[in-house]
Amino acid sequence: MMQRIYQNLASLTLGIWLIAGVMLFLAAGSFLQGEGSFINEVALLDWLREVPLRDSWWLWGALVLLALLALNTVLCSIESLRVKWQRGSFLVRIAPQLMHLGFLCIMVAHLQSAYGGFKQTVQVQQGSGITFPDGSNVAFIGFAATYGKMGMATAYSANLEYMAGNSRKSARISPNHPFFYQGHGIYIKDIAPPPQQAALVEIHKEPGAGMALAGGAIFTIANVILLARRRERPA
Amino acid sequence: MKWLLCLSIALYLFGGFRRPLFIAGAVAELAYMAVRGAELGRLPLIGPHDTIAFFSTCCALMALPFLFTPALRDSDFFRIAASLLTAVTGLMALPFPAFNMPMPPILNTLWFELHVALAFFAYALFGVGAILGIMFLRTGDRNSLDLQYKAALVGFSFFSASMTSGGIWGYYAWGTYWLWTPKEFWTSILWLFYACYLHIRLKGPAWEKAVAWGGIIGFGVTMFTYLGVSMLMKSSHSF
């Protein structure tokens, strides 16, 4: 009995059906997510707690199938390594399993961010600051912007000051160049046109970012290894 | 310089069934992209005109190596289908104006360019894979299916790398590597679809037709992810 359950859970067919199911739930979610949804404004688990089931059933469905898919991926990898351990080159044996590992890391990353993620949008004026839970403060000292011919801001930035130990330090943020402080990222999203000295800033905490990067890197490296090895033999 | 794009489309449409003319079309289209890039001072990857023209160029470039493989060297069907795919996508770019607006600061990073370029390489390879799937269903020639697998595997690799670079860009630009928007939903669906395709292939010869159909349907999902989502659904990723 247990053997049969294990075989079913480790089967390729189950994996294929689970992937197909996740795709269907996500497709439903893409159409059901209206403009008013605040899914990107709070941590995902908070969204799931606050939104009624009639609006979030697609995500619950996807999560259940993804949990099963994670189990299926682990068992499938173990089975594959057990059966093929003596066959073929080491890299060909290990590369698909590393891709599975990368996939699992990305799922764990999403779980970490869904649990501990944080986002807040703040409008800041010159001289104002953001206070963090420990009482420390990041102050906005000044803003700068360059405008193109069409009046569009082509570059903008903000200068910050903060305390590091006993010394006052400064930093500069601009699009694609956030400042990381106490596990939070400070991002400049927009700047008010002159003569106003104000900017729209977002504070983000993304606990899964490191794990997602590790997962993406493992997946990509293993994928390249697999491609390189597959080139050496007919498909 | 739009005439270069028109010339390439004409070469694909009226001469693409001959390999040298297909190559000439690809060269003209590449020249058009290079001129656009020089005008803008960056890769032309913003707005419907530039992205669709870039996609068309990618289709031509990704089809080229297949034109020289022994299994397809003498295939009129592949040459005509690849020419049509490239020409139709090139034609789709023509009605849209070519904007010369400056790059928005948030897009001014190598991660964005890498993310978009790799995605288009993948889309183009999925297109080539669809043609090869049709060829397999028409003729039953297993070489077509093997080549479809290669196109899908390399395309999947490009697409995975695109998602990784997109995540890095998103983290530095938006503060998160992931947003729940229609584009991200469909990007995940497309990635999962090709992951599924690669796994279905492991089921063995009895599933060959399903694999071929998978490569064809996958291109439909690709087109919906790229054009359908941008045109029919509201997303921060729209053109």
Interface residues (C-beta under 8 A of the other chain):
Chain A: L12 T13 G15 I16 I19 A20 V22 M23 L26 A27 G29 S30 F31 Q33 E35 S37 I39 N40 L44 A109 H110 S113 G117 K119 G148 M150 M152 A153 T154 A155 Y156 S174 P175 N176 H177 P178 G185 Y187 E202 H204 E206 G208 A209 A212 L213 G216 A217 F219 T220 N223 V224 L226 L227 R230 P234 A235
Chain B: M101 P102 M103 P104 P105 I106 N108 T109 W111 D146 L147 Y149 K150 L153 V154 F156 S157 S160 A161 M163 T164 G167 I168 W169 Y171 Y172 A173 W174 G175 T176 Y177 W178 L179 W180 T181 P182 F185 W186 S188 I189 L192 F193 A195 C196 H199 I200 L202 K203 V229 M233 K234
